[in-house]
Amino acid sequence: DVIIVSGHRLSTAEIESALIMHKGVAETAVIGTADELTGQAVYAFVTLKPCVLLVPRSAARAKEFVLQVRKVIGPFTALNKIYIVSGLPRTRSAKGRLLETQIMRRIMRKIVAGEPARRPQHRRGAS
């Protein structure tokens, strides 16, 4: 996916790669949502490696991640918010990475919007 922020085209994969380079990041996912001021806002969901202790103030850890992304991609790269989570949404079936990614991003957009986000339910007989 491509996110356009204040005229800058940013790849979600590029931002995710920059975050993964941080020694404390195990897994990450990035989404863009509509923003009146910049066109789109960038939100990152990050899971930490087991050996990483969460700094008493998670804001300090989030700032480390922002600095990491700016160092790798450039100072124009802005992350509106970083969610430090215990795991990323997953589907229960092995229908392929594309479907899983679409569902995961839909759930993350609901979280950002403050809406209730439920895991997709597996239906019997569905293939």
Contacts in CASP RR format, 6 or more apart in sequence:
PFRMAT RR
TARGET T0000
AUTHOR 0000-0000-0000
METHOD contacts of the structure
MODEL  1
DVIIVSGHRLSTAEIESALIMHKGVAETAVIGTADELTGQAVYAFVTLKP
CVLLVPRSAARAKEFVLQVRKVIGPFTALNKIYIVSGLPRTRSAKGRLLE
TQIMRRIMRKIVAGEPARRPQHRRGAS
1 11 0 8 1.000
1 12 0 8 1.000
1 13 0 8 1.000
1 31 0 8 1.000
1 32 0 8 1.000
1 105 0 8 1.000
2 9 0 8 1.000
2 10 0 8 1.000
2 11 0 8 1.000
2 12 0 8 1.000
3 9 0 8 1.000
3 10 0 8 1.000
3 11 0 8 1.000
3 12 0 8 1.000
3 15 0 8 1.000
3 30 0 8 1.000
3 32 0 8 1.000
3 40 0 8 1.000
3 42 0 8 1.000
4 10 0 8 1.000
4 39 0 8 1.000
4 40 0 8 1.000
5 35 0 8 1.000
5 38 0 8 1.000
5 39 0 8 1.000
5 40 0 8 1.000
5 41 0 8 1.000
5 42 0 8 1.000
5 78 0 8 1.000
6 38 0 8 1.000
6 39 0 8 1.000
6 76 0 8 1.000
8 76 0 8 1.000
8 77 0 8 1.000
10 42 0 8 1.000
10 73 0 8 1.000
10 77 0 8 1.000
12 29 0 8 1.000
12 30 0 8 1.000
12 31 0 8 1.000
12 32 0 8 1.000
14 73 0 8 1.000
15 30 0 8 1.000
15 42 0 8 1.000
15 44 0 8 1.000
15 69 0 8 1.000
15 73 0 8 1.000
15 77 0 8 1.000
15 79 0 8 1.000
16 28 0 8 1.000
16 29 0 8 1.000
16 30 0 8 1.000
16 44 0 8 1.000
17 72 0 8 1.000
18 68 0 8 1.000
18 69 0 8 1.000
18 71 0 8 1.000
18 72 0 8 1.000
18 73 0 8 1.000
18 77 0 8 1.000
19 25 0 8 1.000
19 28 0 8 1.000
19 30 0 8 1.000
19 44 0 8 1.000
19 46 0 8 1.000
19 65 0 8 1.000
19 68 0 8 1.000
19 69 0 8 1.000
20 27 0 8 1.000
20 28 0 8 1.000
21 68 0 8 1.000
21 72 0 8 1.000
22 64 0 8 1.000
22 65 0 8 1.000
22 68 0 8 1.000
23 49 0 8 1.000
23 52 0 8 1.000
24 48 0 8 1.000
24 49 0 8 1.000
24 51 0 8 1.000
24 52 0 8 1.000
25 46 0 8 1.000
25 47 0 8 1.000
25 48 0 8 1.000
25 49 0 8 1.000
25 65 0 8 1.000
26 47 0 8 1.000
26 48 0 8 1.000
26 49 0 8 1.000
26 50 0 8 1.000
27 46 0 8 1.000
27 47 0 8 1.000
27 87 0 8 1.000
27 88 0 8 1.000
28 44 0 8 1.000
28 45 0 8 1.000
28 46 0 8 1.000
28 47 0 8 1.000
29 44 0 8 1.000
29 45 0 8 1.000
29 88 0 8 1.000
29 104 0 8 1.000
29 105 0 8 1.000
29 108 0 8 1.000
30 42 0 8 1.000
30 43 0 8 1.000
30 44 0 8 1.000
30 45 0 8 1.000
31 42 0 8 1.000
31 43 0 8 1.000
31 45 0 8 1.000
31 105 0 8 1.000
31 108 0 8 1.000
31 109 0 8 1.000
31 112 0 8 1.000
32 40 0 8 1.000
32 41 0 8 1.000
32 42 0 8 1.000
32 43 0 8 1.000
32 109 0 8 1.000
33 40 0 8 1.000
33 41 0 8 1.000
33 43 0 8 1.000
33 109 0 8 1.000
33 112 0 8 1.000
33 113 0 8 1.000
34 40 0 8 1.000
34 41 0 8 1.000
35 41 0 8 1.000
35 80 0 8 1.000
38 78 0 8 1.000
41 80 0 8 1.000
42 77 0 8 1.000
42 78 0 8 1.000
42 79 0 8 1.000
42 80 0 8 1.000
43 79 0 8 1.000
43 80 0 8 1.000
43 81 0 8 1.000
43 82 0 8 1.000
43 83 0 8 1.000
43 108 0 8 1.000
43 112 0 8 1.000
44 65 0 8 1.000
44 79 0 8 1.000
44 81 0 8 1.000
44 82 0 8 1.000
44 83 0 8 1.000
45 82 0 8 1.000
45 83 0 8 1.000
45 85 0 8 1.000
45 88 0 8 1.000
45 108 0 8 1.000
46 65 0 8 1.000
46 82 0 8 1.000
46 83 0 8 1.000
46 84 0 8 1.000
46 85 0 8 1.000
47 84 0 8 1.000
47 85 0 8 1.000
47 86 0 8 1.000
47 87 0 8 1.000
47 88 0 8 1.000
48 54 0 8 1.000
48 84 0 8 1.000
54 61 0 8 1.000
54 84 0 8 1.000
55 61 0 8 1.000
58 84 0 8 1.000
61 84 0 8 1.000
62 81 0 8 1.000
62 82 0 8 1.000
62 84 0 8 1.000
65 79 0 8 1.000
65 82 0 8 1.000
66 79 0 8 1.000
66 82 0 8 1.000
69 77 0 8 1.000
69 79 0 8 1.000
70 77 0 8 1.000
81 112 0 8 1.000
83 111 0 8 1.000
88 104 0 8 1.000
89 103 0 8 1.000
89 104 0 8 1.000
89 107 0 8 1.000
89 108 0 8 1.000
89 117 0 8 1.000
89 119 0 8 1.000
90 100 0 8 1.000
90 104 0 8 1.000
91 99 0 8 1.000
91 100 0 8 1.000
91 103 0 8 1.000
91 120 0 8 1.000
92 120 0 8 1.000
92 122 0 8 1.000
93 122 0 8 1.000
93 126 0 8 1.000
103 120 0 8 1.000
107 117 0 8 1.000
107 118 0 8 1.000
107 119 0 8 1.000
108 117 0 8 1.000
110 116 0 8 1.000
110 117 0 8 1.000
111 117 0 8 1.000
END
